[in-house]
Amino acid sequence: MTGHETKTTIDPADLAALGEGQVAYVKPMQSDEVNELFPQAPQMQPGLKLFALLSASGTPILLTHSRDAAVANAWAHDLQPVALH
């Protein structure tokens, strides 16, 4: 190192926009958590395992009972699916 360090900062909005329109996240979740991402969703039986497809910025796109369906929906919209844990 030369002693000259450069720090780059990224605006949170710019960071959220990275991958927008290119990447989608597949997030496993329980039905108990659905209303956090999908406030307009009807009440569901507790304890159901579901999968949410989210845009790169975190915007909910789809809720489904199958990981395969979430991945297929991402591919159908030319999005690269990435798993969230």
N, C-alpha and C positions, 0 to 999 in steps of 0.2 A: 504494500500500500504506500501511496505517496503522501498520505496525510490529508488528501483532498477527497473527502467523501461527498458524494452527491446523493441526496435523498429525493426520491420521486414520490409524490403523493397523487393518489387517484381519488377523484370525487366519488362518493358512494353511489351516486346515480349513474356515473360512467361505468363503475365496476358492475353494477346490476345489469347494465345493458350489454356487457360482453357476452357474446354467444346468442343474443336475442335473435330469433328467427333461424337459428342454426342448431341449438342444443335444447333439449328438454330433459327434465329430471323425473325419474320414476321413484316415488316415495311410498314405501309401505306404511300403512297406518291402520289404526283400529277405528271402527265406526264411531266410537266415543269422541274421536278427534275431528271428525268430518266438519262440524260446524265452525271450527277455527279457520279452515281454509275455504269452506263453501257455506257461508252464513245462511244462504237461502235454501239449503238442502233440507228435506223433511227429516224428522226424527227417525232414527234407525234402531234396530235391535242392537243392544250393546254387545261388544266383543267380536263383531264381525271383522275379519281381515280383509282390507281393501287396499287399492293402489291409486294414488293420485299422480297425474301427469301435470308437471308444472313447467312454465316457460323458464328461460334462463334468469329472468328477473324475479321469479317466484310466483308469478301470476298463475292461478289454477286454470287448467285447460280441461281436464277430464277426471272423472272418478269412476273406477271400475272394480269388479271383484277379482280380476285376473291381471297378473303382471304381464302376461303375453298380450292381452288386449291393449294395455297401456303402451307397450313397446310397438305394437302394430300401428296404433294411432299415431305415435311419433313418426314412424317411418312413412306412413301415408301422407303426412304433412311435411315431408322432407326435413325432419328434425333428427338429430343424432341423440338417441336416448342414453342417459347416464343414470346409474343407480345412486340413490341417496339412502343412507342407513339411519 
